[in-house]
Amino acid sequence: MTKELRRLSIIMLLMFLALFAATSVIQVVQAETLAENPRNTRALYDSYEVQRGSIIASGSAIATSIPSGDVYSWQRVYTDADMWAPVTGFINPALGSSTGIERAMNAVLSGQDDSQFFARLERIFTGQPPRGSNVVLSLDTAVQRAAYEALEGLQGAVIAIEPSTGRVLAMATSPSYDTNVLASHDSAAVNASYDELLANANDPLYNRAIAGDLNPPGSTFKLVTASAALASGEYTPESTLPNPATYTLPGSTTAIRNAGGGTCGGGSEVTIADALRLSCNIPMAELAVELGDAAIREEAEKYGFNQSFELPLVSTPSSYPRALDDAQTALTGFGQGQVTATPLQMAMVSAGIANGGVVMAPRMVDRVIAADLSVQETFEDTEYGRALDGNLASEMVAMMVANVSEGVASGARIDGVEVAGKTGTAENGDGEPYTLWFTGFAPADDPAVAVAVVVEDGGGLGQSGSGNTIAAPIAKKVMEAVLGR
């Protein structure tokens, strides 16, 4: 071989190696970044030629891909679509849109995530058809069904979480919608259906469990007020507060009353424990003013208020504002005024108390598995923070048990099981229907589930319904599903 030919061969080899390296970097290392670039329409289009991974709950696929016979190659199909809509969401190649887990875990489902680096590399060398990985959820199908069916005919949401881990066991909203309709490749039909859903006054597209238009938490927030009092070191469950039949908000002429219209039980004073058990507004308003808005906000934030969470679905932050005057602070003491919350947030309050004062970060994905069933990624439990010392959490548990066993949360009682809970009936203005709440956990001595329920529009009863008669029985059914009763 001549010197010139040898030199040319070396140059050609180097050029080939450079081209191979550049292609490998683009196809493997940069694949996820390029796929998620909204200007890369070719990558978006090509992703639909991949057999998308399944979304799995309780060992069964609730979202799968089947051959479509059209230019998009694969059609997404959802099982029990309405029940799982707030979880799976939908993906539509014709419109280039997605929601829910389909959106949050798109890189994994489409085979472009960093965890699939070696799988992509193997496909380059073997020529295997590309496939996405499967997402295994923490949600339990039986618990999800119990939550969904319990909400039938109502406008609201349920979320259930495992206190010791933060794993979401159920996430149901009502009204819901058929995700199969929005996954159709007929763009005209999909647009018509989507516009109809948007125009629906009941907002079926909202995931009310973690987002949507947030509601005042009502008396369920009394748990946070009581927790802040115990955490201050200046109060115990037996600390007493004045017990008038009416209370004028500081610096105003506005008077508030307890739900029953009279005092909170008999006597001129009432304990924090009794005020919580009887769900009285006035003592909690007085307590909130004594504590101050900063102390309540700090305690609320220990439970997750003013924070968005990625489950990986992104939650809307529940709100406890800054710089409230005493009148507004008094209102927040019983969950009114400017405080708002998601069911996720109120479930986290119960779960934190149930877990000895430790609040776990919520999550709804357990692992990612490849088409060959090998585990590519595992999601670990993470601690969000500590809201209460363990001994104080035990005092909160005792008060919450009394709420159910001998207080105003009797609708959540389960035979043979000690249940801890708190109801709420939040006001929304003169003449407006109440928002009905329950949050709690069971069993109280060894918590397996913490749940929060919100029912909007008064449960169809305007201002006649209550958290105990409508929200608490829904929570009972969900807790029974977890406990196998």
Buried (B, 14 or more C-beta within 10 A) or exposed (E): EEEEEEEEEEEEEEEEEEEEEEEBEEBBBEBBEBBBEEEBEEBBEEBBBBBBBBBBBEEEBBBBBEEBEEEBBBBBBBBBBBBBBBBBBBBBBBBEBBBBBBBBBBBBBBBBBBBBBEBBBEBBEEEEEBBBBBBBBBBBBEBBBBBBBBBEEBBBBBBBBBBBBBBBBBBBBBBBBBBBBBBBBEEEEBBEBBEEBEEEEEBBBBBBBBBBEBBBBBBBBBBBBBBBBBBEEEBEBEBBBEBBEEBEBBEEEEEBBBBBEBBBBEEEBBBBBBBBBBBBBBBBBBBBBBBBBEBBBBBBBBBBBBBEBEBBBBBBBBBBBEEBEBBBBBBBBBBBBBBBBBBBBBBBBBBBBBBBBBBBBBBBBBBBBBBEEEEBBEBEEEEBBBBBBEEBBBBBBEBBBBBBBEBBBBBBBBEEBBBBBBBBBBBBEEEEBBBBBBBBBBBBEEBBBBBBBBBBBBBBBEBEBBBBBBBBBBBBBBBBBBBEE
